[in-house]
Amino acid sequence: MISLQTKLTYADYLETSDDERYELLNGELVMAPAPGEIHQYILGELYFEMRAFIRKRNLGKVYFAPFDVVLSDTDVVQPDLLFVSNERENIITPENIQGAPDLVVEILSPATAERDRTLKLDLYARHGVHEYWIVDPDARTIMVLRRGERRFEVAGIYGAGQTARSPILEGFSIALDEIF
């Protein structure tokens, strides 16, 4: 017996409750639970530092979740943090981001870690995200990935006492001891 599963679309996604946070991954609606305190603290620190750097140099815009990023009709994500350069500002709409941001940051939590390391990594690479940071609060590390020809390549893995650097935001760095 063949089982056919219907893929949901962005139109279906728009019908979900505003009381819950969802993402649409390969046509499947996935609930994203509210993050914990350490997640929010790290997000705030990263946003503050990245926004100050980008704003001072007038490089583009930085947003934090929840804010929809529509990668395709069946892929809608809410990265923890994202950057869109001035050159690509046309993908920013009042409702969402229509296409791949230049840089995406995901902060791992028990409920999302596996998805962030696999499914979303592939999704971001396939849709053209240039740089992807995976922040692991438990290991106290940041893995910075840069998109190669078809997939992400590790640009650096940073831990205690080190400073993470962004390949696409030349000059941007953050000391891990300040965020963990």
C-alpha positions, 0 to 999 in steps of 0.5 A: 500500500502506498502512502501519499502525504500531502505537503503543506504550503505557505498558504496553509502555514498562514492559517496556523494559530498566532498562539503557537510558533511554527515552521514549515519544513519540506511541507511539514508543519513543525512546532517550535517551542519557546526557547529557554533563558540561556537561549534568549540571553545568547540571542540578545548578546549576539543581536546587540553586537551584530546589530551595532556592527552592521548599523555603524557600517550601514551594511543592511538589517538584522532581525531576530525570531519570530520573523518568517523567512519564506525560502519556498512555498513549502519551506518557511523558517524562523531563524533565531537571528538573520542578516540581510545585506543592503544589496539584497534588501529587495527580499525584505517585505513588511510581512517576512523575508522572501528568500535566503538571508545572507547570514543565519544564526540558530541557537541549539536547544534540546527540541531543535538541535537535531533539526538545526544540524541536519534538515535546516543546514541542508535547507539553508545551503540549498536555498543560498544562505551564504553563512550559517552559525550554529551556536551550542550553549551546552558545548559553549561553541559556535560553528561558523559555516560558509556556503561552498559550491553546493553545501556548507563548509566549516569556516571555524569552530570556536570555543571558550577563550576564543573569538568567533569571526564572520567571513561575510561580515568582514571585521565582525567578531565576538568573544565567546566568553562574553556570550556564554 
